[in-house]
Every structure is written in structure tokens, then in C-alpha cells.
């Protein structure tokens, strides 16, 4: 009789530990899954910004060759590789450079005669559309991830695994995320 009672207690304790372990694993996996989506979207942003940078570089080369000018307007853009910039900072520089390229395109009609130039401009606009979607996706998953880090029981797991909160890509979305979440 005594052995049966001990075995019953051991079975109950084992069952409780299994349920707790399962609970921890499920919560840990949900954090890791969202973190993976954040990392994927961050990598896609980096890749798209690099593509946009390459396209802008080609557009600037065409502008300088076609118009036979060496513009100082693009100096900040030309230094973009030498600086260790975050994606937000790079994005701002690339956007201001693209706005300047569009302004130059409007002022000089001879650029319209270069077929590759108009294709480059179209590709840059497509990059901007893609970036908009990826930034939105990134902010969505960052908001969920940060919420997980604060909510019980995921906050205990995140402290144990030393997960750090992430910042949202755009400040405009941050205001929306605080309201909706």
C-alpha cells in the first residue's frame, strides 16, 4: 500500500512538472516565433534599402554623366557606406536623395531621353512601396514582441533568456501601436 501511495505521488509530481514544462515551451516558442518574424522583416528592410541605395547610385551616375556636372547635393549620400548608420538613418538619407533626384529630373528634360534612367526611377519607386509594407509588418511584430516581454508568464521567460525589447521603425506607427495594443 505504501509503495502505491509513493508511486501515485511521484506520478502526480511528474505530471505537474510535465505540464509546467509544456507551458514554458509553448510560451517560449511563441516569443521566438515573433522574434524570428521581427528579424526577417529587419533583414528585408536592410536588403531593400541596399537595393534602393544601389539604384540611387546608378541614377546619380547617369545624372552626373548626362548633365556633365558634379553635384555637391549628393555628398551625404556618397558617404552613406563609410558611416555605420542604422536603417532608420539610412532610410532618411535615401529618401532625401531620391527627392533631390526627382527634383533634378523635373528640371532637366534630357534625362527623360535615357531609357535606363526612367527604369531606375520606376525601380526606386517600387522599392519604396515594398519598404512601406515591410516597415508596417516589422512594426506589427515588434509591437507584439514587446507586448510579450511585458506580459505574464512570457515576461519571466524573457528575463530568464535575456530577450531585449526592440524599437519600432517609425515613430508615427509607435503612436498607433500604443493606442491599439
C-alpha positions, 0 to 999 in steps of 0.5 A: 500500500505504501509503495502505491501511495509513493508511486501515485505521488511521484506520478502526480509530481511528474505530471505537474512538472510535465505540464509546467514544462509544456507551458514554458515551451509553448510560451517560449516558442511563441516569443521566438516565433515573433522574434524570428518574424521581427528579424526577417522583416529587419533583414528585408528592410536592410536588403531593400534599402541596399537595393534602393541605395544601389539604384540611387547610385546608378541614377546619380551616375547617369545624372552626373554623366548626362548633365556633365556636372558634379553635384555637391547635393549628393555628398551625404549620400556618397558617404552613406557606406563609410558611416555605420548608420542604422536603417532608420538613418539610412532610410532618411538619407535615401529618401532625401536623395531620391527627392533631390533626384526627382527634383533634378529630373523635373528640371532637366528634360534630357534625362527623360531621353535615357531609357535606363534612367526612367527604369531606375526611377520606376525601380526606386519607386517600387522599392519604396512601396515594398519598404512601406509594407515591410516597415508596417509588418516589422512594426506589427511584430515588434509591437507584439514582441514587446507586448510579450516581454511585458506580459505574464508568464512570457515576461519571466521567460524573457528575463530568464533568456535575456530577450531585449525589447526592440524599437519600432521603425517609425515613430508615427506607427509607435503612436498607433501601436500604443493606442491599439495594443 
